[in-house]
Amino acid sequence: MQDRSGGQTFSGIRQSVAAMPMRDKAIIVGSLIAFGMFFLDPLVLHWARELDPNVRHIFWTITDVGKSGWVLILSGTAVLAFVALGYRANHKRLRIGRLYAGQIAAFIFLSVATTGLFAAFCKLAIGRARPRLYDEVGSFHFSPFAFDADVASFPSGHATTTFALATALALLWPRFAVPLFTAAVWIAASRFLMGAHYVSDVVAGAFVGTVGTLLLRELMCEHRTLFKRSDGGPCLRGRRVASRSRGSLLPQWALSPSEWLDRVAPERTALGQSPDGSSPPSLEKPAEPRSEKSESDMGARLQCRPMIPPQSQSHRLHTVSTP
């Protein structure tokens, strides 16, 4: 009973937050970021400096995932490849399926690119000093348009990229939303745990990446490009096309798994053949040979069966015509 009431309370809070206008949401997030700048950033920075070097090395390893370069290269290449293959396709359904996959890759590319450009402009316009300069200027020092990496801390570019990618993938595949955002939180947290950003920088970057991707989805809903509006809210278009064309997104010259195995390991054993090249033994029970006694018994039964002479055609006609 308590679990049900708790779930209803959480659902009511979520619906009330979702019903709030964007201006009110921006005011709340801005207040939280300002509170973090004034109070949380110095405390977390002192705590992060006392971390174990081995723990810091782990976060240095996973923080590079937040770079936008590899996401833009992969998604941009996928857009060009699927569009080129789509226009070269001969079948209509095959063309539609490949162009649909190109739209998905374009949505991921635009989500990361647009939010990254906005974050880069905010870095330049705000010009907040990085934590490495905390001992000299503190956590509340700003130098707008200084064109210096040391005063380009707010917001975090890694957090923007990570949450933009996680939001885009979660909108495309909602069942993986929890692991995607969990990984995004850890990657974004590595920025202030290493001392590269403040906590408020990371929160602002996560906000920019998430909200920017949602706004891009709303724009695509207006043009009915990849998303559409339904009774339950925005949803993907073309799921039926994607399911029908799932096995035909690659060109005809692409190798199937069995052909690829034949090229890589030509000496592999076929499915219906034994290792020595002979056919495998049959699993059926072999027929037992007939004995002479069984054959003689069968002949005696055939001799004892009465022979019924076939009726002639005239006799059958005469029998049918007789009343």
HELIX and SHEET records of a PDB file:
HELIX    1   1 GLN A    2  ALA A   19  1                                  18    
HELIX    2   2 MET A   22  PHE A   35  1                                  14    
HELIX    3   3 GLY A   36  LEU A   40  3                                   5    
HELIX    4   4 ASP A   41  ARG A   49  1                                   9    
HELIX    5   5 PRO A   53  ILE A   62  1                                  10    
HELIX    6   6 THR A   63  GLY A   66  5                                   4    
HELIX    7   7 GLY A   69  ARG A   88  1                                  20    
HELIX    8   8 LYS A   92  ILE A  126  1                                  35    
HELIX    9   9 PRO A  131  LEU A  133  5                                   3    
HELIX   10  10 TYR A  134  VAL A  137  1                                   4    
HELIX   11  11 ALA A  149  VAL A  151  5                                   3    
HELIX   12  12 GLY A  157  LEU A  172  1                                  16    
HELIX   13  13 PRO A  174  PHE A  176  5                                   3    
HELIX   14  14 ALA A  177  LEU A  193  1                                  17    
HELIX   15  15 VAL A  199  HIS A  223  1                                  25    
HELIX   16  16 ARG A  239  ARG A  244  1                                   6    
HELIX   17  17 ARG A  246  SER A  248  5                                   3    
HELIX   18  18 PRO A  257  VAL A  264  1                                   8    
HELIX   19  19 GLU A  292  CYS A  304  1                                  13    
HELIX   20  20 GLN A  313  SER A  321  1                                   9    
SHEET    1   A 2 PHE A 227  SER A 230  0                                        
SHEET    2   A 2 GLY A 233  LEU A 236 -1                                        
END                                                                             
